Amino acid sequence: MQAIRPVKAVRGNMDSGEIKKALPEKEIFEVNGRKVGLVHGTGSPWGIAERVREQFNGVDIIIFGQSHEPCNRYVQGVLLFNPGPARDSFGVLTVGDVIKGQILRV
């Protein structure tokens, strides 16, 4: 049986007060020597990738949500990754010497 890795989570705009107290707004952690920023995001879906990019310095990847639109592109040398809504898609990140994101439709 495989062990489950530690789960990372941040609060979102629609979470309950209890969840908002329990989870941070954003988090930075490491995967295979790469720094990953995790944030839900806020506001309109237009320009969200650039807004979440401004929230982190010195990271290699930013994982975000909010827009419900998949995103898998580099902005200023950082991979911005949003797997999209769970009912339509999910994401796979491969993190090593090369960082590769895939968004798979269901």
N, C-alpha and C positions, 0 to 999 in steps of 0.2 A: 504494500500500500504506500502511495506517495504522501509525503507530508505537505500540508498546505503552508505556503509562505505567509509571512505577516501581511495582513490586509491594511492598506492605507486608504483613508477616506477623509473627505472634507465636507463641510456643510454647504447646502445649496439654498437658494432663495425660497423654496417651497417647503423646507424642513420645519418640523415643529420646534418650539422653544427649547424643549428638552434636548433634541438633537443638536440644535445650534449651540447650546451650552457645552455639549460633550465633544464636539468636533471643531477643529481649527478652520479658519477661513481659507488658509492655504498651507501647504507643507512642502518641504524640500527633503528628498532622501536620495540615497545612492543605489544604483543597480550596476553591477559589474564595473565599478569605477566611474560611472557616468552619473551626473547630477540630474535629477528629475524634479521638476516643479509640478505640483498638483493643485488645481484650483477649479471651482465650479464656473466662475465667471459671472458677470452681471450685465444687465442692459440689453440693448437691441442685438440681434444676430449680425447686423451690418457693422463690420469693423471689430468684431469681438476678438479675432485672432491677434490683431495689433494691440488691443487693450490688455489682453492677458500677457502678451509678450512684455509689456511695460512693467508688469508686476514682479518680474524676476530678473536678476542679474547672475551671470556665471553658471547658468544651467545649460544642459545639452538638449533636454526634452521638456516640453510643457504639455501636460495632459489636462484637458479642460472639457466642459460641457456647455450648458446654458442654451446654446443656439439650436440644439437638436439637428444640426447639420454636420455631417462628417467633414473632417479636415485632416489632411495629412500632407503638410507642406512646410518648407523651411522659410523662416523670416529672420533676417539678420543672423544667420548661422545656427538657429535653434529650430529643432523639429517641433512644430505645433501639431498636436494630435488630439482629435475629438472623434471618438468612435461612432458618434451619432446616436439616435434613439435605439434603445435595446430591442424594440419591436421590429426594427428594420435592418439593423446592422450591428456588428461588433468589431472590435479592433484587436490586432495582434501586434505587439512590439517585440522586435528582436534587438537586444542591446548587447553589443560587444565592440570589437574594433570598428565595426560599421553599425550604424543605427538604422533600422528599417521598420517602417510602419506599414501595416496592411489593414484595409477596411474591407470587411467581408459582408455582403448583403445576405439576409436570411429570407 
